[in-house]
């Protein structure tokens, strides 16, 4: 039973990691639409850790940091 649970957990981790950068960025936009700025910022920072050359994610991160100081 433990092996089955471990296998399902590992399979879920593999599927979650298989998302493209664009798919992950759409998750950031979904958080922004829900007015969850901190969640969106955490998601975009995770995206940038995995894909540091993704320029659009850097732009979105800058906008989110700006949103902390004043409304966009």
mmCIF file as Biopython writes it, N, C-alpha, C and O atoms, coordinates in Angstrom:
data_model
#
loop_
_atom_site.group_PDB
_atom_site.id
_atom_site.type_symbol
_atom_site.label_atom_id
_atom_site.label_alt_id
_atom_site.label_comp_id
_atom_site.label_asym_id
_atom_site.label_entity_id
_atom_site.label_seq_id
_atom_site.pdbx_PDB_ins_code
_atom_site.Cartn_x
_atom_site.Cartn_y
_atom_site.Cartn_z
_atom_site.occupancy
_atom_site.B_iso_or_equiv
_atom_site.auth_seq_id
_atom_site.auth_asym_id
_atom_site.pdbx_PDB_model_num
ATOM 1   N N  . UNK A ? 1  ? 0.822  -1.189 0.000   1.0 0.0 1  A 1 
ATOM 2   C CA . UNK A ? 1  ? 0.000  0.000  0.000   1.0 0.0 1  A 1 
ATOM 3   C C  . UNK A ? 1  ? 0.869  1.258  0.000   1.0 0.0 1  A 1 
ATOM 4   O O  . UNK A ? 1  ? 0.563  2.234  -0.685  1.0 0.0 1  A 1 
ATOM 5   N N  . UNK A ? 2  ? 1.940  1.224  0.764   1.0 0.0 2  A 1 
ATOM 6   C CA . UNK A ? 2  ? 2.842  2.386  0.808   1.0 0.0 2  A 1 
ATOM 7   C C  . UNK A ? 2  ? 3.512  2.615  -0.546  1.0 0.0 2  A 1 
ATOM 8   O O  . UNK A ? 2  ? 3.720  3.754  -0.964  1.0 0.0 2  A 1 
ATOM 9   N N  . UNK A ? 3  ? 3.846  1.517  -1.222  1.0 0.0 3  A 1 
ATOM 10  C CA . UNK A ? 3  ? 4.481  1.652  -2.533  1.0 0.0 3  A 1 
ATOM 11  C C  . UNK A ? 3  ? 3.537  2.293  -3.540  1.0 0.0 3  A 1 
ATOM 12  O O  . UNK A ? 3  ? 3.954  3.104  -4.366  1.0 0.0 3  A 1 
ATOM 13  N N  . UNK A ? 4  ? 2.272  1.925  -3.464  1.0 0.0 4  A 1 
ATOM 14  C CA . UNK A ? 4  ? 1.289  2.510  -4.364  1.0 0.0 4  A 1 
ATOM 15  C C  . UNK A ? 4  ? 1.140  4.008  -4.101  1.0 0.0 4  A 1 
ATOM 16  O O  . UNK A ? 4  ? 1.088  4.808  -5.035  1.0 0.0 4  A 1 
ATOM 17  N N  . UNK A ? 5  ? 1.073  4.376  -2.831  1.0 0.0 5  A 1 
ATOM 18  C CA . UNK A ? 5  ? 0.954  5.789  -2.475  1.0 0.0 5  A 1 
ATOM 19  C C  . UNK A ? 5  ? 2.181  6.566  -2.930  1.0 0.0 5  A 1 
ATOM 20  O O  . UNK A ? 5  ? 2.056  7.678  -3.443  1.0 0.0 5  A 1 
ATOM 21  N N  . UNK A ? 6  ? 3.363  5.991  -2.747  1.0 0.0 6  A 1 
ATOM 22  C CA . UNK A ? 6  ? 4.598  6.646  -3.175  1.0 0.0 6  A 1 
ATOM 23  C C  . UNK A ? 6  ? 4.640  6.786  -4.697  1.0 0.0 6  A 1 
ATOM 24  O O  . UNK A ? 6  ? 5.057  7.820  -5.218  1.0 0.0 6  A 1 
ATOM 25  N N  . UNK A ? 7  ? 4.211  5.748  -5.403  1.0 0.0 7  A 1 
ATOM 26  C CA . UNK A ? 7  ? 4.203  5.802  -6.864  1.0 0.0 7  A 1 
ATOM 27  C C  . UNK A ? 7  ? 3.243  6.879  -7.370  1.0 0.0 7  A 1 
ATOM 28  O O  . UNK A ? 7  ? 3.561  7.599  -8.316  1.0 0.0 7  A 1 
ATOM 29  N N  . UNK A ? 8  ? 2.073  6.990  -6.744  1.0 0.0 8  A 1 
ATOM 30  C CA . UNK A ? 8  ? 1.120  8.023  -7.143  1.0 0.0 8  A 1 
ATOM 31  C C  . UNK A ? 8  ? 1.654  9.410  -6.843  1.0 0.0 8  A 1 
ATOM 32  O O  . UNK A ? 8  ? 1.451  10.337 -7.627  1.0 0.0 8  A 1 
ATOM 33  N N  . UNK A ? 9  ? 2.325  9.560  -5.730  1.0 0.0 9  A 1 
ATOM 34  C CA . UNK A ? 9  ? 2.911  10.850 -5.367  1.0 0.0 9  A 1 
ATOM 35  C C  . UNK A ? 9  ? 3.989  11.247 -6.367  1.0 0.0 9  A 1 
ATOM 36  O O  . UNK A ? 9  ? 4.027  12.393 -6.813  1.0 0.0 9  A 1 
ATOM 37  N N  . UNK A ? 10 ? 4.857  10.319 -6.721  1.0 0.0 10 A 1 
ATOM 38  C CA . UNK A ? 10 ? 5.916  10.610 -7.682  1.0 0.0 10 A 1 
ATOM 39  C C  . UNK A ? 10 ? 5.348  10.883 -9.070  1.0 0.0 10 A 1 
ATOM 40  O O  . UNK A ? 10 ? 5.873  11.730 -9.793  1.0 0.0 10 A 1 
ATOM 41  N N  . UNK A ? 11 ? 4.304  10.193 -9.445  1.0 0.0 11 A 1 
ATOM 42  C CA . UNK A ? 11 ? 3.682  10.438 -10.748 1.0 0.0 11 A 1 
ATOM 43  C C  . UNK A ? 11 ? 3.081  11.832 -10.794 1.0 0.0 11 A 1 
ATOM 44  O O  . UNK A ? 11 ? 3.179  12.513 -11.814 1.0 0.0 11 A 1 
ATOM 45  N N  . UNK A ? 12 ? 2.464  12.261 -9.713  1.0 0.0 12 A 1 
ATOM 46  C CA . UNK A ? 12 ? 1.906  13.607 -9.647  1.0 0.0 12 A 1 
ATOM 47  C C  . UNK A ? 12 ? 2.981  14.664 -9.716  1.0 0.0 12 A 1 
ATOM 48  O O  . UNK A ? 12 ? 2.786  15.696 -10.357 1.0 0.0 12 A 1 
ATOM 49  N N  . UNK A ? 13 ? 4.111  14.435 -9.073  1.0 0.0 13 A 1 
ATOM 50  C CA . UNK A ? 13 ? 5.215  15.392 -9.114  1.0 0.0 13 A 1 
ATOM 51  C C  . UNK A ? 13 ? 5.778  15.496 -10.524 1.0 0.0 13 A 1 
ATOM 52  O O  . UNK A ? 13 ? 6.168  16.581 -10.955 1.0 0.0 13 A 1 
ATOM 53  N N  . UNK A ? 14 ? 5.826  14.387 -11.244 1.0 0.0 14 A 1 
ATOM 54  C CA . UNK A ? 14 ? 6.337  14.399 -12.608 1.0 0.0 14 A 1 
ATOM 55  C C  . UNK A ? 14 ? 5.399  15.180 -13.517 1.0 0.0 14 A 1 
ATOM 56  O O  . UNK A ? 14 ? 5.860  15.957 -14.352 1.0 0.0 14 A 1 
ATOM 57  N N  . UNK A ? 15 ? 4.117  14.993 -13.373 1.0 0.0 15 A 1 
ATOM 58  C CA . UNK A ? 15 ? 3.153  15.694 -14.200 1.0 0.0 15 A 1 
ATOM 59  C C  . UNK A ? 15 ? 3.189  17.185 -13.902 1.0 0.0 15 A 1 
ATOM 60  O O  . UNK A ? 15 ? 3.126  17.997 -14.824 1.0 0.0 15 A 1 
ATOM 61  N N  . UNK A ? 16 ? 3.289  17.558 -12.633 1.0 0.0 16 A 1 
ATOM 62  C CA . UNK A ? 16 ? 3.321  18.979 -12.278 1.0 0.0 16 A 1 
ATOM 63  C C  . UNK A ? 16 ? 4.574  19.654 -12.820 1.0 0.0 16 A 1 
ATOM 64  O O  . UNK A ? 16 ? 4.544  20.834 -13.169 1.0 0.0 16 A 1 
ATOM 65  N N  . UNK A ? 17 ? 5.658  18.922 -12.891 1.0 0.0 17 A 1 
ATOM 66  C CA . UNK A ? 17 ? 6.908  19.491 -13.366 1.0 0.0 17 A 1 
ATOM 67  C C  . UNK A ? 17 ? 6.981  19.538 -14.891 1.0 0.0 17 A 1 
ATOM 68  O O  . UNK A ? 17 ? 7.847  20.207 -15.454 1.0 0.0 17 A 1 
ATOM 69  N N  . UNK A ? 18 ? 6.063  18.820 -15.561 1.0 0.0 18 A 1 
ATOM 70  C CA . UNK A ? 18 ? 6.091  18.749 -17.013 1.0 0.0 18 A 1 
ATOM 71  C C  . UNK A ? 18 ? 5.417  19.950 -17.676 1.0 0.0 18 A 1 
ATOM 72  O O  . UNK A ? 18 ? 5.451  20.073 -18.901 1.0 0.0 18 A 1 
ATOM 73  N N  . UNK A ? 19 ? 4.809  20.833 -16.891 1.0 0.0 19 A 1 
ATOM 74  C CA . UNK A ? 19 ? 4.134  21.997 -17.464 1.0 0.0 19 A 1 
ATOM 75  C C  . UNK A ? 19 ? 5.156  22.902 -18.139 1.0 0.0 19 A 1 
ATOM 76  O O  . UNK A ? 19 ? 6.277  23.073 -17.660 1.0 0.0 19 A 1 
ATOM 77  N N  . UNK A ? 20 ? 4.741  23.469 -19.252 1.0 0.0 20 A 1 
ATOM 78  C CA . UNK A ? 20 ? 5.628  24.378 -19.976 1.0 0.0 20 A 1 
ATOM 79  C C  . UNK A ? 20 ? 5.698  25.711 -19.234 1.0 0.0 20 A 1 
ATOM 80  O O  . UNK A ? 20 ? 4.835  25.999 -18.405 1.0 0.0 20 A 1 
ATOM 81  N N  . UNK A ? 21 ? 6.702  26.517 -19.519 1.0 0.0 21 A 1 
ATOM 82  C CA . UNK A ? 21 ? 6.781  27.834 -18.877 1.0 0.0 21 A 1 
ATOM 83  C C  . UNK A ? 21 ? 5.545  28.685 -19.170 1.0 0.0 21 A 1 
ATOM 84  O O  . UNK A ? 21 ? 5.095  29.449 -18.316 1.0 0.0 21 A 1 
ATOM 85  N N  . UNK A ? 22 ? 5.008  28.551 -20.364 1.0 0.0 22 A 1 
ATOM 86  C CA . UNK A ? 22 ? 3.824  29.325 -20.718 1.0 0.0 22 A 1 
ATOM 87  C C  . UNK A ? 22 ? 2.608  28.875 -19.911 1.0 0.0 22 A 1 
ATOM 88  O O  . UNK A ? 22 ? 1.789  29.699 -19.505 1.0 0.0 22 A 1 
ATOM 89  N N  . UNK A ? 23 ? 2.492  27.567 -19.679 1.0 0.0 23 A 1 
ATOM 90  C CA . UNK A ? 23 ? 1.403  27.055 -18.848 1.0 0.0 23 A 1 
ATOM 91  C C  . UNK A ? 23 ? 1.517  27.591 -17.425 1.0 0.0 23 A 1 
ATOM 92  O O  . UNK A ? 23 ? 0.524  27.985 -16.813 1.0 0.0 23 A 1 
ATOM 93  N N  . UNK A ? 24 ? 2.725  27.600 -16.918 1.0 0.0 24 A 1 
ATOM 94  C CA . UNK A ? 24 ? 2.946  28.096 -15.565 1.0 0.0 24 A 1 
ATOM 95  C C  . UNK A ? 24 ? 2.677  29.595 -15.483 1.0 0.0 24 A 1 
ATOM 96  O O  . UNK A ? 24 ? 2.175  30.079 -14.468 1.0 0.0 24 A 1 
ATOM 97  N N  . UNK A ? 25 ? 3.004  30.331 -16.536 1.0 0.0 25 A 1 
ATOM 98  C CA . UNK A ? 25 ? 2.730  31.767 -16.550 1.0 0.0 25 A 1 
ATOM 99  C C  . UNK A ? 25 ? 1.226  32.032 -16.574 1.0 0.0 25 A 1 
ATOM 100 O O  . UNK A ? 25 ? 0.763  33.010 -15.987 1.0 0.0 25 A 1 
ATOM 101 N N  . UNK A ? 26 ? 0.469  31.181 -17.238 1.0 0.0 26 A 1 
ATOM 102 C CA . UNK A ? 26 ? -0.985 31.359 -17.219 1.0 0.0 26 A 1 
ATOM 103 C C  . UNK A ? 26 ? -1.532 31.139 -15.818 1.0 0.0 26 A 1 
ATOM 104 O O  . UNK A ? 26 ? -2.551 31.729 -15.458 1.0 0.0 26 A 1 
ATOM 105 N N  . UNK A ? 27 ? -0.875 30.299 -15.017 1.0 0.0 27 A 1 
ATOM 106 C CA . UNK A ? 27 ? -1.259 30.152 -13.613 1.0 0.0 27 A 1 
ATOM 107 C C  . UNK A ? 27 ? -0.994 31.425 -12.826 1.0 0.0 27 A 1 
ATOM 108 O O  . UNK A ? 27 ? -1.744 31.767 -11.912 1.0 0.0 27 A 1 
ATOM 109 N N  . UNK A ? 28 ? 0.068  32.120 -13.183 1.0 0.0 28 A 1 
ATOM 110 C CA . UNK A ? 28 ? 0.374  33.414 -12.563 1.0 0.0 28 A 1 
ATOM 111 C C  . UNK A ? 28 ? -0.728 34.407 -12.901 1.0 0.0 28 A 1 
ATOM 112 O O  . UNK A ? 28 ? -1.198 35.142 -12.033 1.0 0.0 28 A 1 
ATOM 113 N N  . UNK A ? 29 ? -1.139 34.429 -14.169 1.0 0.0 29 A 1 
ATOM 114 C CA . UNK A ? 29 ? -2.197 35.343 -14.585 1.0 0.0 29 A 1 
ATOM 115 C C  . UNK A ? 29 ? -3.522 35.018 -13.899 1.0 0.0 29 A 1 
ATOM 116 O O  . UNK A ? 29 ? -4.294 35.920 -13.574 1.0 0.0 29 A 1 
ATOM 117 N N  . UNK A ? 30 ? -3.780 33.741 -13.683 1.0 0.0 30 A 1 
ATOM 118 C CA . UNK A ? 30 ? -5.010 33.345 -12.981 1.0 0.0 30 A 1 
ATOM 119 C C  . UNK A ? 30 ? -5.000 33.877 -11.553 1.0 0.0 30 A 1 
ATOM 120 O O  . UNK A ? 30 ? -6.027 34.330 -11.047 1.0 0.0 30 A 1 
ATOM 121 N N  . UNK A ? 31 ? -3.840 33.823 -10.905 1.0 0.0 31 A 1 
ATOM 122 C CA . UNK A ? 31 ? -3.734 34.357 -9.544  1.0 0.0 31 A 1 
ATOM 123 C C  . UNK A ? 31 ? -3.910 35.872 -9.540  1.0 0.0 31 A 1 
ATOM 124 O O  . UNK A ? 31 ? -4.504 36.428 -8.616  1.0 0.0 31 A 1 
ATOM 125 N N  . UNK A ? 32 ? -3.400 36.534 -10.561 1.0 0.0 32 A 1 
ATOM 126 C CA . UNK A ? 32 ? -3.562 37.986 -10.657 1.0 0.0 32 A 1 
ATOM 127 C C  . UNK A ? 32 ? -5.041 38.330 -10.837 1.0 0.0 32 A 1 
ATOM 128 O O  . UNK A ? 32 ? -5.547 39.255 -10.201 1.0 0.0 32 A 1 
ATOM 129 N N  . UNK A ? 33 ? -5.726 37.591 -11.695 1.0 0.0 33 A 1 
ATOM 130 C CA . UNK A ? 33 ? -7.150 37.835 -11.915 1.0 0.0 33 A 1 
ATOM 131 C C  . UNK A ? 33 ? -7.963 37.622 -10.651 1.0 0.0 33 A 1 
ATOM 132 O O  . UNK A ? 33 ? -9.000 38.258 -10.461 1.0 0.0 33 A 1 
ATOM 133 N N  . UNK A ? 34 ? -7.497 36.727 -9.782  1.0 0.0 34 A 1 
ATOM 134 C CA . UNK A ? 34 ? -8.169 36.466 -8.513  1.0 0.0 34 A 1 
ATOM 135 C C  . UNK A ? 34 ? -7.733 37.437 -7.427  1.0 0.0 34 A 1 
ATOM 136 O O  . UNK A ? 34 ? -8.125 37.303 -6.268  1.0 0.0 34 A 1 
ATOM 137 N N  . UNK A ? 35 ? -6.920 38.414 -7.809  1.0 0.0 35 A 1 
ATOM 138 C CA . UNK A ? 35 ? -6.393 39.417 -6.879  1.0 0.0 35 A 1 
ATOM 139 C C  . UNK A ? 35 ? -5.549 38.797 -5.768  1.0 0.0 35 A 1 
ATOM 140 O O  . UNK A ? 35 ? -5.565 39.272 -4.633  1.0 0.0 35 A 1 
ATOM 141 N N  . UNK A ? 36 ? -4.813 37.738 -6.096  1.0 0.0 36 A 1 
ATOM 142 C CA . UNK A ? 36 ? -3.902 37.075 -5.164  1.0 0.0 36 A 1 
ATOM 143 C C  . UNK A ? 36 ? -2.475 37.427 -5.570  1.0 0.0 36 A 1 
ATOM 144 O O  . UNK A ? 36 ? -1.751 36.602 -6.129  1.0 0.0 36 A 1 
ATOM 145 N N  . UNK A ? 37 ? -2.089 38.647 -5.285  1.0 0.0 37 A 1 
ATOM 146 C CA . UNK A ? 37 ? -0.805 39.175 -5.749  1.0 0.0 37 A 1 
ATOM 147 C C  . UNK A ? 37 ? 0.366  38.391 -5.159  1.0 0.0 37 A 1 
ATOM 148 O O  . UNK A ? 37 ? 1.320  38.077 -5.870  1.0 0.0 37 A 1 
ATOM 149 N N  . UNK A ? 38 ? 0.303  38.075 -3.874  1.0 0.0 38 A 1 
ATOM 150 C CA . UNK A ? 38 ? 1.415  37.343 -3.246  1.0 0.0 38 A 1 
ATOM 151 C C  . UNK A ? 38 ? 1.557  35.939 -3.832  1.0 0.0 38 A 1 
ATOM 152 O O  . UNK A ? 38 ? 2.673  35.457 -4.027  1.0 0.0 38 A 1 
ATOM 153 N N  . UNK A ? 39 ? 0.441  35.289 -4.111  1.0 0.0 39 A 1 
ATOM 154 C CA . UNK A ? 39 ? 0.488  33.961 -4.741  1.0 0.0 39 A 1 
ATOM 155 C C  . UNK A ? 39 ? 1.078  34.062 -6.141  1.0 0.0 39 A 1 
ATOM 156 O O  . UNK A ? 39 ? 1.902  33.239 -6.538  1.0 0.0 39 A 1 
ATOM 157 N N  . UNK A ? 40 ? 0.654  35.065 -6.875  1.0 0.0 40 A 1 
ATOM 158 C CA . UNK A ? 40 ? 1.177  35.269 -8.229  1.0 0.0 40 A 1 
ATOM 159 C C  . UNK A ? 40 ? 2.674  35.537 -8.192  1.0 0.0 40 A 1 
ATOM 160 O O  . UNK A ? 40 ? 3.428  35.028 -9.021  1.0 0.0 40 A 1 
ATOM 161 N N  . UNK A ? 41 ? 3.097  36.341 -7.223  1.0 0.0 41 A 1 
ATOM 162 C CA . UNK A ? 41 ? 4.527  36.644 -7.105  1.0 0.0 41 A 1 
ATOM 163 C C  . UNK A ? 41 ? 5.325  35.388 -6.769  1.0 0.0 41 A 1 
ATOM 164 O O  . UNK A ? 41 ? 6.405  35.175 -7.321  1.0 0.0 41 A 1 
ATOM 165 N N  . UNK A ? 42 ? 4.807  34.565 -5.876  1.0 0.0 42 A 1 
ATOM 166 C CA . UNK A ? 42 ? 5.495  33.315 -5.531  1.0 0.0 42 A 1 
ATOM 167 C C  . UNK A ? 42 ? 5.577  32.388 -6.740  1.0 0.0 42 A 1 
ATOM 168 O O  . UNK A ? 42 ? 6.599  31.740 -6.963  1.0 0.0 42 A 1 
ATOM 169 N N  . UNK A ? 43 ? 4.505  32.327 -7.515  1.0 0.0 43 A 1 
ATOM 170 C CA . UNK A ? 43 ? 4.511  31.464 -8.703  1.0 0.0 43 A 1 
ATOM 171 C C  . UNK A ? 43 ? 5.493  31.958 -9.754  1.0 0.0 43 A 1 
ATOM 172 O O  . UNK A ? 43 ? 6.208  31.158 -10.358 1.0 0.0 43 A 1 
ATOM 173 N N  . UNK A ? 44 ? 5.535  33.265 -9.977  1.0 0.0 44 A 1 
ATOM 174 C CA . UNK A ? 44 ? 6.449  33.781 -10.999 1.0 0.0 44 A 1 
ATOM 175 C C  . UNK A ? 44 ? 7.899  33.651 -10.537 1.0 0.0 44 A 1 
ATOM 176 O O  . UNK A ? 44 ? 8.789  33.447 -11.362 1.0 0.0 44 A 1 
ATOM 177 N N  . UNK A ? 45 ? 8.147  33.764 -9.251  1.0 0.0 45 A 1 
ATOM 178 C CA . UNK A ? 45 ? 9.523  33.574 -8.774  1.0 0.0 45 A 1 
ATOM 179 C C  . UNK A ? 45 ? 9.957  32.120 -8.910  1.0 0.0 45 A 1 
ATOM 180 O O  . UNK A ? 45 ? 11.117 31.850 -9.224  1.0 0.0 45 A 1 
ATOM 181 N N  . UNK A ? 46 ? 9.049  31.185 -8.679  1.0 0.0 46 A 1 
ATOM 182 C CA . UNK A ? 46 ? 9.364  29.775 -8.918  1.0 0.0 46 A 1 
ATOM 183 C C  . UNK A ? 46 ? 9.618  29.504 -10.392 1.0 0.0 46 A 1 
ATOM 184 O O  . UNK A ? 46 ? 10.511 28.736 -10.752 1.0 0.0 46 A 1 
ATOM 185 N N  . UNK A ? 47 ? 8.828  30.140 -11.229 1.0 0.0 47 A 1 
ATOM 186 C CA . UNK A ? 47 ? 9.016  30.014 -12.673 1.0 0.0 47 A 1 
ATOM 187 C C  . UNK A ? 47 ? 10.378 30.542 -13.088 1.0 0.0 47 A 1 
ATOM 188 O O  . UNK A ? 47 ? 11.057 29.929 -13.912 1.0 0.0 47 A 1 
ATOM 189 N N  . UNK A ? 48 ? 10.782 31.667 -12.528 1.0 0.0 48 A 1 
ATOM 190 C CA . UNK A ? 48 ? 12.082 32.245 -12.878 1.0 0.0 48 A 1 
ATOM 191 C C  . UNK A ? 48 ? 13.251 31.436 -12.328 1.0 0.0 48 A 1 
ATOM 192 O O  . UNK A ? 48 ? 14.337 31.440 -12.908 1.0 0.0 48 A 1 
ATOM 193 N N  . UNK A ? 49 ? 13.036 30.745 -11.217 1.0 0.0 49 A 1 
ATOM 194 C CA . UNK A ? 49 ? 14.098 29.854 -10.719 1.0 0.0 49 A 1 
ATOM 195 C C  . UNK A ? 49 ? 14.347 28.725 -11.716 1.0 0.0 49 A 1 
ATOM 196 O O  . UNK A ? 49 ? 15.489 28.329 -11.950 1.0 0.0 49 A 1 
ATOM 197 N N  . UNK A ? 50 ? 13.260 28.212 -12.301 1.0 0.0 50 A 1 
ATOM 198 C CA . UNK A ? 50 ? 13.389 27.104 -13.247 1.0 0.0 50 A 1 
ATOM 199 C C  . UNK A ? 50 ? 13.770 27.559 -14.655 1.0 0.0 50 A 1 
ATOM 200 O O  . UNK A ? 50 ? 14.451 26.836 -15.382 1.0 0.0 50 A 1 
ATOM 201 N N  . UNK A ? 51 ? 13.327 28.760 -15.036 1.0 0.0 51 A 1 
ATOM 202 C CA . UNK A ? 51 ? 13.589 29.288 -16.380 1.0 0.0 51 A 1 
ATOM 203 C C  . UNK A ? 51 ? 14.091 30.730 -16.259 1.0 0.0 51 A 1 
ATOM 204 O O  . UNK A ? 51 ? 13.333 31.666 -16.511 1.0 0.0 51 A 1 
ATOM 205 N N  . UNK A ? 52 ? 15.353 30.921 -15.879 1.0 0.0 52 A 1 
ATOM 206 C CA . UNK A ? 52 ? 15.855 32.281 -15.618 1.0 0.0 52 A 1 
ATOM 207 C C  . UNK A ? 52 ? 15.917 33.179 -16.855 1.0 0.0 52 A 1 
ATOM 208 O O  . UNK A ? 52 ? 16.028 34.396 -16.704 1.0 0.0 52 A 1 
ATOM 209 N N  . UNK A ? 53 ? 15.850 32.639 -18.052 1.0 0.0 53 A 1 
ATOM 210 C CA . UNK A ? 53 ? 15.920 33.456 -19.259 1.0 0.0 53 A 1 
ATOM 211 C C  . UNK A ? 53 ? 14.550 33.759 -19.860 1.0 0.0 53 A 1 
ATOM 212 O O  . UNK A ? 53 ? 14.467 34.265 -20.979 1.0 0.0 53 A 1 
ATOM 213 N N  . UNK A ? 54 ? 13.490 33.459 -19.141 1.0 0.0 54 A 1 
ATOM 214 C CA . UNK A ? 54 ? 12.131 33.698 -19.625 1.0 0.0 54 A 1 
ATOM 215 C C  . UNK A ? 54 ? 11.799 35.171 -19.392 1.0 0.0 54 A 1 
ATOM 216 O O  . UNK A ? 54 ? 11.372 35.564 -18.306 1.0 0.0 54 A 1 
ATOM 217 N N  . UNK A ? 55 ? 12.002 35.965 -20.423 1.0 0.0 55 A 1 
ATOM 218 C CA . UNK A ? 55 ? 11.924 37.428 -20.297 1.0 0.0 55 A 1 
ATOM 219 C C  . UNK A ? 55 ? 10.536 37.931 -19.921 1.0 0.0 55 A 1 
ATOM 220 O O  . UNK A ? 55 ? 10.411 38.873 -19.139 1.0 0.0 55 A 1 
ATOM 221 N N  . UNK A ? 56 ? 9.506  37.323 -20.463 1.0 0.0 56 A 1 
ATOM 222 C CA . UNK A ? 56 ? 8.154  37.766 -20.140 1.0 0.0 56 A 1 
ATOM 223 C C  . UNK A ? 56 ? 7.863  37.578 -18.644 1.0 0.0 56 A 1 
ATOM 224 O O  . UNK A ? 56 ? 7.179  38.401 -18.037 1.0 0.0 56 A 1 
ATOM 225 N N  . UNK A ? 57 ? 8.369  36.521 -18.068 1.0 0.0 57 A 1 
ATOM 226 C CA . UNK A ? 57 ? 8.176  36.299 -16.635 1.0 0.0 57 A 1 
ATOM 227 C C  . UNK A ? 57 ? 8.871  37.385 -15.815 1.0 0.0 57 A 1 
ATOM 228 O O  . UNK A ? 57 ? 8.367  37.786 -14.766 1.0 0.0 57 A 1 
ATOM 229 N N  . UNK A ? 58 ? 10.019 37.861 -16.284 1.0 0.0 58 A 1 
ATOM 230 C CA . UNK A ? 58 ? 10.694 38.967 -15.597 1.0 0.0 58 A 1 
ATOM 231 C C  . UNK A ? 58 ? 9.846  40.239 -15.654 1.0 0.0 58 A 1 
ATOM 232 O O  . UNK A ? 58 ? 9.761  40.977 -14.673 1.0 0.0 58 A 1 
ATOM 233 N N  . UNK A ? 59 ? 9.228  40.489 -16.789 1.0 0.0 59 A 1 
ATOM 234 C CA . UNK A ? 59 ? 8.362  41.666 -16.914 1.0 0.0 59 A 1 
ATOM 235 C C  . UNK A ? 59 ? 7.155  41.566 -15.985 1.0 0.0 59 A 1 
ATOM 236 O O  . UNK A ? 59 ? 6.779  42.545 -15.341 1.0 0.0 59 A 1 
ATOM 237 N N  . UNK A ? 60 ? 6.556  40.387 -15.920 1.0 0.0 60 A 1 
ATOM 238 C CA . UNK A ? 60 ? 5.403  40.187 -15.043 1.0 0.0 60 A 1 
ATOM 239 C C  . UNK A ? 60 ? 5.820  40.343 -13.591 1.0 0.0 60 A 1 
ATOM 240 O O  . UNK A ? 60 ? 5.084  40.927 -12.795 1.0 0.0 60 A 1 
ATOM 241 N N  . UNK A ? 61 ? 6.988  39.830 -13.237 1.0 0.0 61 A 1 
ATOM 242 C CA . UNK A ? 61 ? 7.488  39.974 -11.864 1.0 0.0 61 A 1 
ATOM 243 C C  . UNK A ? 61 ? 7.659  41.450 -11.514 1.0 0.0 61 A 1 
ATOM 244 O O  . UNK A ? 61 ? 7.308  41.874 -10.413 1.0 0.0 61 A 1 
ATOM 245 N N  . UNK A ? 62 ? 8.192  42.221 -12.437 1.0 0.0 62 A 1 
ATOM 246 C CA . UNK A ? 62 ? 8.358  43.651 -12.199 1.0 0.0 62 A 1 
ATOM 247 C C  . UNK A ? 62 ? 7.024  44.345 -11.980 1.0 0.0 62 A 1 
ATOM 248 O O  . UNK A ? 62 ? 6.904  45.206 -11.109 1.0 0.0 62 A 1 
ATOM 249 N N  . UNK A ? 63 ? 6.030  43.977 -12.761 1.0 0.0 63 A 1 
ATOM 250 C CA . UNK A ? 63 ? 4.698  44.558 -12.578 1.0 0.0 63 A 1 
ATOM 251 C C  . UNK A ? 63 ? 4.098  44.165 -11.234 1.0 0.0 63 A 1 
ATOM 252 O O  . UNK A ? 63 ? 3.438  44.977 -10.584 1.0 0.0 63 A 1 
ATOM 253 N N  . UNK A ? 64 ? 4.326  42.922 -10.815 1.0 0.0 64 A 1 
ATOM 254 C CA . UNK A ? 64 ? 3.805  42.489 -9.519  1.0 0.0 64 A 1 
ATOM 255 C C  . UNK A ? 64 ? 4.483  43.223 -8.373  1.0 0.0 64 A 1 
ATOM 256 O O  . UNK A ? 64 ? 3.831  43.572 -7.388  1.0 0.0 64 A 1 
ATOM 257 N N  . UNK A ? 65 ? 5.773  43.457 -8.489  1.0 0.0 65 A 1 
ATOM 258 C CA . UNK A ? 65 ? 6.462  44.218 -7.452  1.0 0.0 65 A 1 
ATOM 259 C C  . UNK A ? 65 ? 5.973  45.654 -7.428  1.0 0.0 65 A 1 
ATOM 260 O O  . UNK A ? 65 ? 5.846  46.252 -6.360  1.0 0.0 65 A 1 
ATOM 261 N N  . UNK A ? 66 ? 5.699  46.206 -8.596  1.0 0.0 66 A 1 
ATOM 262 C CA . UNK A ? 66 ? 5.147  47.552 -8.670  1.0 0.0 66 A 1 
ATOM 263 C C  . UNK A ? 66 ? 3.753  47.616 -8.055  1.0 0.0 66 A 1 
ATOM 264 O O  . UNK A ? 66 ? 3.387  48.608 -7.425  1.0 0.0 66 A 1 
ATOM 265 N N  . UNK A ? 67 ? 2.984  46.551 -8.242  1.0 0.0 67 A 1 
ATOM 266 C CA . UNK A ? 67 ? 1.625  46.488 -7.693  1.0 0.0 67 A 1 
ATOM 267 C C  . UNK A ? 67 ? 1.637  46.493 -6.170  1.0 0.0 67 A 1 
ATOM 268 O O  . UNK A ? 67 ? 0.657  46.901 -5.548  1.0 0.0 67 A 1 
ATOM 269 N N  . UNK A ? 68 ? 2.725  46.048 -5.564  1.0 0.0 68 A 1 
ATOM 270 C CA . UNK A ? 68 ? 2.836  46.099 -4.094  1.0 0.0 68 A 1 
ATOM 271 C C  . UNK A ? 68 ? 2.860  47.535 -3.590  1.0 0.0 68 A 1 
ATOM 272 O O  . UNK A ? 68 ? 2.338  47.835 -2.516  1.0 0.0 68 A 1 
ATOM 273 N N  . UNK A ? 69 ? 3.469  48.415 -4.372  1.0 0.0 69 A 1 
ATOM 274 C CA . UNK A ? 69 ? 3.649  49.788 -3.912  1.0 0.0 69 A 1 
ATOM 275 C C  . UNK A ? 69 ? 2.486  50.706 -4.309  1.0 0.0 69 A 1 
ATOM 276 O O  . UNK A ? 69 ? 2.158  51.655 -3.597  1.0 0.0 69 A 1 
ATOM 277 N N  . UNK A ? 70 ? 1.874  50.406 -5.455  1.0 0.0 70 A 1 
ATOM 278 C CA . UNK A ? 70 ? 0.743  51.216 -5.902  1.0 0.0 70 A 1 
ATOM 279 C C  . UNK A ? 70 ? -0.093 50.387 -6.861  1.0 0.0 70 A 1 
ATOM 280 O O  . UNK A ? 70 ? 0.420  49.459 -7.485  1.0 0.0 70 A 1 
ATOM 281 N N  . UNK A ? 71 ? -1.374 50.710 -6.986  1.0 0.0 71 A 1 
ATOM 282 C CA . UNK A ? 71 ? -2.227 49.941 -7.914  1.0 0.0 71 A 1 
ATOM 283 C C  . UNK A ? 71 ? -1.768 50.113 -9.355  1.0 0.0 71 A 1 
ATOM 284 O O  . UNK A ? 71 ? -1.285 51.176 -9.746  1.0 0.0 71 A 1 
ATOM 285 N N  . UNK A ? 72 ? -1.922 49.074 -10.122 1.0 0.0 72 A 1 
ATOM 286 C CA . UNK A ? 72 ? -1.528 49.124 -11.538 1.0 0.0 72 A 1 
ATOM 287 C C  . UNK A ? 72 ? -2.568 49.805 -12.391 1.0 0.0 72 A 1 
ATOM 288 O O  . UNK A ? 72 ? -2.388 49.928 -13.603 1.0 0.0 72 A 1 
#
